[in-house]
């Protein structure tokens, strides 16, 4: 079951006796857990029927004892176990998973780890309740995720604006949604969010960001690339070198992949490179400016400066100096 399906069922008041929420992307785990905590019971019912436990302070037999109680003046009781990954011998919950109480909604937040889906414990949870693995999304999936998130809030967003947010914030969904919610508050429903909105409400420059740096390099626009990298150097906190290198590595890797595609139609390029079709033309144009040999060299340069930014082979150069030097070598 997907995150959207789980939330959709909860909104329809379709509940399961056990929710085992595991994995690395804590945003999805928190959203499901918080939705259950906030919405299943009324405020009056919560006093007697909602319990919060912590994995490091409880054991399986205590959770089972709580789960086997019947609710008071309510159809359900909710038990949320936070930091469930710290429960010793969590598999001891198997006896309860065999025959869970339908009036109990047990939510286990098992963050940063997973259980073996091949084992009986996992199979029982999957059979009787919801076994959900929250996987990290990749950086190249983030623009599409942003577009979908805003669509569900009755907004659209220009591809350039989604790319700006993605490149600037990275795939930290809690951070991304926090900034998107600022946008939602600031602009009327139904609005298409533009780079101007992003600059005004999130503080990402629409002219001086990693996305625009990629475009300048793709076009071999020396003046624009140097203007952007000088801006980065003057604003190092907002434009750290690891973010620049990560964005450029992804960008030039895609251009290199483009060279090896047999089918260079727009739809296939967008699918293989995992980019919005709107951006395909920029990759085609950049590929004309960089042959395979140069692209391999650039990727090597990026790896070199990633190491230098961490202190390897670098004694005194500042991050600003490293970025300027790196961009010069990419363009020459």
C-alpha positions as CSV (number, residue, x, y, z in Angstrom):
1,X,0.0,0.0,0.0
2,X,1.3,3.4,-1.0
3,X,1.5,6.5,1.2
4,X,-1.4,8.1,-0.8
5,X,-3.5,5.0,-0.5
6,X,-3.0,4.9,3.3
7,X,-3.9,8.5,3.8
8,X,-6.8,8.2,1.4
9,X,-8.2,5.3,3.4
10,X,-7.7,7.1,6.7
11,X,-9.7,10.1,5.3
12,X,-12.5,7.6,4.5
13,X,-12.3,6.3,8.1
14,X,-11.0,2.9,6.8
15,X,-8.8,1.8,9.7
16,X,-6.5,-1.2,10.3
17,X,-5.6,-2.6,13.7
18,X,-1.8,-2.4,13.1
19,X,0.3,0.2,11.2
20,X,3.9,-0.8,11.0
21,X,5.7,2.3,9.5
22,X,9.3,1.7,8.7
23,X,12.2,3.1,6.6
24,X,14.5,6.0,6.0
25,X,12.0,8.7,4.8
26,X,10.7,9.9,8.2
27,X,8.4,12.5,6.5
28,X,6.0,9.8,5.3
29,X,6.1,8.0,8.7
30,X,5.3,11.2,10.6
31,X,2.5,12.2,8.3
32,X,0.7,8.9,8.6
33,X,1.3,8.7,12.4
34,X,0.2,12.3,13.0
35,X,-2.9,11.9,10.8
36,X,-4.0,8.9,12.9
37,X,-3.2,10.7,16.2
38,X,-5.0,13.9,15.1
39,X,-8.1,12.5,13.4
40,X,-9.3,9.1,14.6
41,X,-10.5,10.2,18.0
42,X,-12.2,13.4,19.1
43,X,-10.5,15.6,21.7
44,X,-12.9,14.2,24.4
45,X,-12.1,10.6,23.4
46,X,-8.3,11.1,23.4
47,X,-8.0,11.6,27.2
48,X,-9.0,7.9,27.9
49,X,-8.2,6.3,24.6
50,X,-5.0,7.7,23.1
51,X,-1.6,6.5,24.4
52,X,1.9,7.5,23.4
53,X,4.8,5.1,24.1
54,X,8.5,5.3,23.4
55,X,10.5,2.3,22.1
56,X,13.4,2.8,24.5
57,X,11.1,3.0,27.5
58,X,8.8,0.1,26.8
59,X,8.9,-3.6,25.8
60,X,6.7,-5.8,23.6
61,X,4.7,-7.3,26.5
62,X,3.8,-3.7,27.7
63,X,2.6,-2.8,24.2
64,X,0.5,-5.9,24.0
65,X,-1.1,-5.3,27.4
66,X,-2.1,-1.8,26.3
67,X,-3.3,-3.0,22.9
68,X,-5.6,-5.6,24.4
69,X,-7.5,-3.1,26.4
70,X,-10.9,-2.0,25.2
71,X,-11.7,1.6,24.5
72,X,-13.8,3.7,27.0
73,X,-16.8,5.5,25.5
74,X,-15.3,5.3,22.0
75,X,-15.2,2.9,19.1
76,X,-11.4,2.9,19.1
77,X,-8.3,3.4,21.1
78,X,-5.1,4.6,19.5
79,X,-1.6,3.6,20.6
80,X,1.3,5.3,19.0
81,X,4.8,3.8,19.6
82,X,7.5,6.3,18.7
83,X,11.1,5.2,18.1
84,X,9.8,1.6,17.8
85,X,13.2,0.7,16.3
86,X,14.5,0.8,19.9
87,X,12.2,-1.9,21.2
88,X,14.2,-5.0,22.3
89,X,12.8,-8.1,20.7
90,X,10.2,-6.4,18.7
91,X,9.3,-9.7,17.1
92,X,7.7,-10.7,20.4
93,X,4.7,-8.6,19.1
94,X,4.1,-11.5,16.7
95,X,1.6,-13.1,19.2
96,X,-0.5,-10.0,19.1
97,X,-0.2,-9.6,15.4
98,X,-1.8,-13.1,15.0
99,X,-5.0,-11.8,16.6
100,X,-5.1,-8.1,17.0
101,X,-8.0,-6.3,18.6
102,X,-10.1,-4.5,16.0
103,X,-11.0,-1.7,18.4
104,X,-7.3,-0.9,18.8
105,X,-5.2,1.0,16.2
106,X,-1.6,0.3,17.0
107,X,0.9,2.5,15.2
108,X,4.6,1.5,15.3
109,X,7.0,4.2,14.0
110,X,10.1,2.1,13.1
111,X,12.4,4.8,11.7
112,X,15.7,4.4,9.7
113,X,15.4,0.6,9.7
114,X,13.3,-2.1,8.2
115,X,12.2,-5.6,9.3
116,X,12.7,-8.6,7.1
117,X,9.5,-8.9,5.0
118,X,10.2,-12.6,4.5
119,X,9.7,-13.5,8.2
120,X,6.4,-14.5,9.8
121,X,6.2,-11.3,11.9
122,X,6.2,-9.1,8.8
123,X,3.8,-11.3,6.9
124,X,1.3,-11.3,9.8
125,X,1.4,-7.5,9.9
126,X,0.9,-7.3,6.2
127,X,-2.0,-9.7,6.4
128,X,-3.7,-8.2,9.4
129,X,-2.8,-4.5,9.0
130,X,-0.5,-2.2,7.1
131,X,3.2,-2.8,6.5
132,X,4.6,0.3,4.9
133,X,8.2,1.0,3.9
134,X,9.0,4.7,3.6
135,X,11.8,5.0,1.0
136,X,13.9,8.0,0.4
137,X,13.2,9.7,-2.9
138,X,16.0,10.5,-5.2
139,X,17.0,14.0,-6.1
140,X,15.9,13.5,-9.7
141,X,12.4,12.5,-8.5
142,X,12.0,15.6,-6.3
143,X,10.7,18.1,-9.0
144,X,7.9,15.7,-9.9
145,X,7.1,15.2,-6.2
146,X,6.9,19.0,-5.7
147,X,4.5,19.3,-8.7
148,X,2.3,16.5,-7.3
149,X,2.3,17.9,-3.7
150,X,1.2,21.3,-5.0
151,X,-1.4,19.8,-7.3
152,X,-3.0,18.1,-4.3
153,X,-3.2,21.6,-2.7
154,X,-4.9,23.0,-5.8
155,X,-1.7,24.8,-7.1
156,X,0.5,24.3,-10.2
157,X,4.1,25.2,-10.5
158,X,6.3,26.2,-13.4
159,X,9.0,23.5,-14.2
160,X,11.7,26.2,-13.7
161,X,10.4,27.0,-10.2
162,X,10.2,23.3,-9.2
163,X,13.8,22.9,-10.4
164,X,14.9,25.9,-8.4
165,X,13.4,24.5,-5.2
166,X,14.7,21.0,-5.8
167,X,18.3,22.1,-6.5
168,X,18.3,24.5,-3.6
169,X,16.7,22.3,-0.8
170,X,17.6,18.8,-1.9
171,X,15.5,15.7,-1.1
172,X,14.7,16.6,2.5
173,X,10.9,16.3,2.3
174,X,10.2,17.9,5.7
175,X,12.3,20.9,4.7
176,X,10.7,21.0,1.2
177,X,7.1,20.8,2.4
178,X,7.8,23.5,5.1
179,X,8.9,25.9,2.3
180,X,6.0,24.8,0.0
181,X,3.5,25.5,2.8
182,X,4.9,29.0,3.0
183,X,4.2,29.5,-0.6
184,X,0.7,28.1,-0.2
185,X,-0.1,30.6,2.6
186,X,1.3,33.5,0.5
187,X,-0.5,33.0,-2.8
188,X,-4.1,32.4,-3.7
189,X,-5.4,28.9,-4.4
190,X,-5.2,27.9,-8.1
191,X,-2.2,30.1,-8.7
192,X,0.7,28.8,-10.9
193,X,3.8,29.3,-8.8
194,X,6.6,30.9,-10.7
195,X,10.3,31.6,-10.0
196,X,9.2,35.1,-8.9
197,X,7.0,33.5,-6.2
198,X,9.9,31.2,-5.1
199,X,12.4,34.1,-4.9
200,X,10.0,36.3,-2.9
201,X,8.7,33.7,-0.4
202,X,11.5,31.2,-0.1
203,X,14.5,33.5,-0.7
204,X,16.0,31.6,-3.6
205,X,17.4,34.0,-6.2
206,X,15.7,33.4,-9.5
207,X,18.9,34.5,-11.3
208,X,21.7,33.1,-9.1
209,X,21.0,29.5,-8.2
210,X,22.3,26.1,-9.1
211,X,19.6,25.6,-11.7
212,X,20.7,28.8,-13.5
213,X,24.3,27.8,-13.2
214,X,23.6,24.6,-15.0
215,X,21.9,26.4,-17.8
216,X,24.8,28.9,-18.1
217,X,27.3,26.1,-18.2
218,X,25.2,24.1,-20.7
219,X,25.2,27.1,-23.0
220,X,28.9,27.8,-22.3
221,X,27.9,31.3,-21.2
222,X,31.1,32.3,-19.5
223,X,29.9,35.7,-18.3
224,X,26.7,34.3,-16.7
225,X,28.4,31.3,-15.2
226,X,31.0,33.6,-13.6
227,X,28.4,36.0,-12.3
228,X,26.6,33.2,-10.6
229,X,29.7,31.6,-9.1
230,X,30.8,35.0,-7.8
231,X,27.4,35.4,-6.2
232,X,27.8,32.0,-4.6
233,X,31.2,33.0,-3.3
234,X,29.7,36.2,-1.7
235,X,26.9,34.2,-0.2
236,X,28.5,30.9,1.0
237,X,26.0,30.1,3.7
238,X,23.1,30.1,1.2
239,X,25.2,28.4,-1.6
240,X,27.5,25.8,0.0
241,X,29.9,24.1,-2.4
242,X,28.5,20.5,-1.7
243,X,25.2,21.6,-3.0
244,X,26.8,23.1,-6.1
245,X,28.9,20.0,-6.8
246,X,25.9,17.6,-6.3
247,X,23.7,19.6,-8.7
248,X,26.4,19.8,-11.3
249,X,27.3,16.1,-11.0
250,X,23.7,15.1,-11.6
251,X,23.4,17.6,-14.5
252,X,26.6,16.5,-16.4
253,X,25.9,12.8,-15.7
254,X,22.6,13.2,-17.5
255,X,24.2,14.9,-20.5
256,X,26.7,12.1,-20.7
257,X,23.8,9.5,-20.6
258,X,22.1,11.4,-23.4
259,X,25.0,10.8,-25.7
260,X,24.6,7.1,-25.4
261,X,20.8,7.0,-26.0
262,X,19.8,5.4,-29.3
263,X,16.3,6.8,-29.0
264,X,16.7,10.5,-28.6
265,X,13.0,11.4,-28.9
266,X,11.7,13.8,-26.3
267,X,9.6,11.3,-24.4
268,X,12.3,8.7,-24.2
269,X,14.9,11.3,-23.1
270,X,12.6,12.6,-20.4
271,X,11.9,9.0,-19.2
272,X,15.5,7.8,-19.2
273,X,17.0,11.0,-17.7
274,X,14.1,11.3,-15.4
275,X,13.5,15.0,-16.2
276,X,10.4,17.0,-17.0
277,X,9.9,17.0,-20.8
278,X,10.1,20.8,-20.7
279,X,13.9,20.5,-19.9
280,X,14.8,18.0,-22.6
281,X,15.7,20.7,-25.1
282,X,18.2,22.1,-22.7
283,X,20.0,18.8,-22.4
284,X,20.0,18.3,-26.2
285,X,21.6,21.8,-26.5
286,X,24.2,21.1,-23.8
287,X,25.1,17.8,-25.4
288,X,26.1,19.7,-28.6
289,X,28.5,21.8,-26.5
290,X,30.1,18.9,-24.6
291,X,31.4,15.8,-26.2
292,X,31.8,12.5,-24.3
293,X,35.5,13.0,-23.6
294,X,34.9,16.5,-22.1
295,X,32.0,15.2,-20.0
296,X,34.1,12.4,-18.5
297,X,36.7,15.0,-17.7
298,X,34.1,17.3,-16.0
299,X,32.9,14.5,-13.8
300,X,36.4,13.8,-12.8
301,X,36.9,17.5,-12.0
302,X,33.7,17.5,-9.9
303,X,35.0,14.5,-7.9
304,X,38.3,16.2,-7.4
305,X,36.8,19.4,-6.0
306,X,34.4,17.4,-3.8
307,X,37.5,15.9,-2.2
308,X,39.2,19.3,-2.0
309,X,36.2,20.9,-0.4
310,X,36.5,18.2,2.4
311,X,40.2,19.1,2.9
312,X,41.9,16.5,0.7
313,X,44.8,18.1,-1.2
314,X,43.7,21.6,-0.2
315,X,45.6,23.6,2.4
316,X,44.3,27.2,2.1
317,X,41.8,27.7,-0.8
318,X,38.4,29.0,0.4
319,X,35.2,27.4,-0.8
320,X,34.6,30.5,-3.0
321,X,38.1,30.1,-4.6
322,X,37.4,26.3,-5.1
323,X,34.1,27.0,-6.9
324,X,35.6,29.6,-9.2
325,X,38.5,27.4,-10.1
326,X,36.2,24.4,-10.6
327,X,33.9,26.4,-13.0
328,X,37.0,27.7,-14.9
329,X,38.2,24.2,-15.5
330,X,34.7,23.0,-16.6
331,X,34.5,25.7,-19.2
332,X,38.1,25.5,-20.6
